[in-house]
Amino acid sequence: MRLDRFDLPASTASADALAAYDAGVAALLTAAPDPEAQLLQAVAIDPGFALAHAGLARCHQVQARVPEARDAIAQAIALARDGTPREQGHVAVLSLAINGKGAAALDRLKAHLGDFPRDAVPLSAALGVYGLIGFSGRVDHHAEQRALLEWLQPRWPEHGWFLGYLGWSEVETGAAARGSDRVDRALALLPANANAAHARAHGYFELGQATEGAAFVADWLQRHYRPQGILHGHLHWHCALGERAGGDTGAALARYGASIEHSSAPAMPRLADGASFLWRCLLGDEVEAPRWQAMAELTARAFAQSGLAFADLHAAMVEAATGCTAALERRIEALDRRVAENALPAGKVVPTLCRALAAYSAKDWNRAIDLLEAALPDLPRVGGSNAQRDVFLDTLAAACRHAGQPERARALLSARPYMKL
């Protein structure tokens, strides 16, 4: 029995297939460009290699290629029937996640990690802002990720991928300095790890070092990352936020047009980055209507119907900003129905926030304030990071300024209330 890069059993007789699989997994975990190529090579060398099919499925899932992900994981399930307990658990977790059974996937993952704590690919499905835990609808999802990683930490000494996520979980739960130091260690071990570079950007945000963060990310991108990487656009988003916070809105808008608006990311993160950046600019009266065109086209093409809550919120920003009132009303009605049917994990905070965006766009400042204040306690349930959700606090502060309450706006921006949860 051969062992993979994490010293876990991998049922293939081919050393070449295993080497290609390990290379593909390394690329997948670090968000490097084109992990698919190595995983396809592993499958081509050994078509019966269940883990390679599972890795390919996870790769497709990350790229939002859901039908292909489901086909690949079905292949893996069939091939793993005669495999080891590790392989069977590995593909079972990914199958549940890819087929939309998030809660069951998390339960199965925790049981699996009890036996195989270093099984990184299924663990990766739970992590990050768009993972199983982040989109679970829990108000404490950041703390849940941290608890999971701290439980596993004794079995992950000095590993650049694991330390990057552990540090990020600390950054998101009020230990930004300690978490940033841990991410620095992760980057020293694995300098080209885009997930760790991303975590470090969040550390700068939480520490109030916006311009330093922009400089760090810009330098890291130049030295380590190509535009084909899945995080390329989002890392430029972090740069643009830092530039804007530093007063260089022109540079931020230029970066948006060059690297964010048409990034190579899947549709949902591209919408989230583009819409939230432009909405922040709208709050500061820094952007004109034509800038919204690409996001409006993306929303109409890929997000016309209510689906993932995080996508709905950013689609609502686009619809509110571009005057698509009827589309926004339909979205809110659909979200209300899903809440009534107990089919929206994040709950009523999602339609409440959409209504707040509509009220802000209509210049109904007091209604926007009331709705946003009602949403704040449950804001983390929508998923995303503190930095991503901060746009709603910015919106509340802007509404307060428009309503003639500048002192209240300043207090809101300094308090960061959701960090106390």
PyMOL commands that set and color helices and strands:
alter all, ss='L'
color gray80, all
select helices_A, chain A and resi 15-29+35-45+50-62+66-80+85-98+102-115+120-124+141-155+160-171+176-189+194-206+210-224+232-245+249-260+267-283+289-302+309-321+325-340+349-361+365-382+386-402+406-415+417-420
alter helices_A, ss='H'
color red, helices_A
select strands_A, chain A and resi 2-3+9-10
alter strands_A, ss='S'
color yellow, strands_A
deselect
rebuild
show_as cartoon
